[in-house]
């Protein structure tokens, strides 16, 4: 594997995180707490692997410019700006959410998870969208 493979790996990790988050949410709605826990911890681990891979890639390559012109350009930058702004919130939100579950403070866990899940899903999905727009359009 070379550094040029990392964007595709990052998109795959974001996709995996998305699937794990959705399955974890479905499990908690069905009161399958053990499966929910496994999915959410796995989503956190996959997202952590993404972050490491992302940092390695950008340390080696730097910024990758978006070269397309026309109507797609403002769409790309709108998605990118919201993605980056919200991505910075996910790590602390996820850590607090997991910590509250681990400490069995489930009322507080639910309160923050209602914010963490949709933001985390948005960041994971838009990460894949950005990859597609940047490398395949």
N, C-alpha and C positions, 0 to 999 in steps of 0.2 A: 504494500500500500504506500502511495506517495501523497504528498501534500495536496496534489491536484484532485485526489479522490475524496478529500475531506468534505467539500460542500455536499456531495451526494450522501455521504455518511451522516452529515448533520441533518439533512432532510429526512433520512430514514429514521434517525433517532427522534426527531420531532414528530414524525408520523407514529412511531411506536408509543411515544408519550401520549399523544392524542387518543389512541386506541385504549391504552391502559387507563387514562382518566375517564373515558366514557364507560368502559366496563366496570371500573371501580364505582362510579356513580350508580350505575344500574344495580350493582351488588348491594350497595347500602340502601337503595330504594326497596330492594327485596329482603332487607334485613339479614343479608349474608355478610356479617361483620368480618369474619376471617378472610373471605375472598376480597372484600373491600380493602382491608388492611394490606394484603399482599399486592393488589393492583396499585394502590396509592404509593406504597414504598417503592415498588418497581418503577412507577412513573417518575418519582423523585430521582432514583438512581440513573434512569435513562436520561433525564434532563441534566443531571450532573455530568454524565459522560458527554452529552451534547456541549455543555459549556466548556469543558476541557478541550474538546476537539475544535470548537469554534475559536477559542483563544489561541490554540496552536496554529490554526490556519491563518488567522489574521496577523499573528506575530510574524509569520513567514511571508505572507503575501501582501499584507496591508489592505487598504480599502479597494474594493472592486467597483468600478464605475458602471452605472446603468447607461447603456449606449443608445437605447431606443429613443425615438422622438415622437412627437404628436400627442394624442390624447392619453396614451398609455403612461407617459412620463409622470403627469401629476397623480395618476392613480397609483403608480408604483411608490412615489414618494409619500403619499398619504398613508399607504399601508406600512411603509418602512418606518415613518416617524411614529405612528401609533404603536407599532410593534416594539420599537426600541424603548419608547417611554414606558410601556407596560412591562417589558421584559425586566427592567430594573426593579420592579416591585415583586416579581414572582419569587425570587429566592427568599427574601425575608418573610413574605406571606406564607410560602410553603413550609418554611422552618417553624414558624409560629403555629401553623395549623397542625403539623405533625407533632410538635411538642405538646400541644394541648390534648391531642388524642392519646399520646404516650402517657401523659400524666392523668389520664382518665377524666379530664375536665370537658366532658362531651357537650355540655351546654355552650361553653365558650368555643369549643372546636367547631360546632355547627355554625355558630355566628360568623366566624371568620371564613369557614369553608365556603359559605354562600358567596363570598367575594373571590376567594382564591380560585375556585374551580372555573368559573367563566373566564376570568382573566388569564389563567394558565392555559385553558383551551384556546383562547384567542391568540395568545403568543405562539403556541405550538402550531396551530393551523396557519397563521400568517407567516411563520417561519418557512413552512413548506411552499406557500404561495410566493414568497420573496425568492426562494431558491429557483422555482420554476420561471419566474419572470426574469431573473438575472442571468440564468444559465441556459434557458431553453426557448426564449422568445427571440 
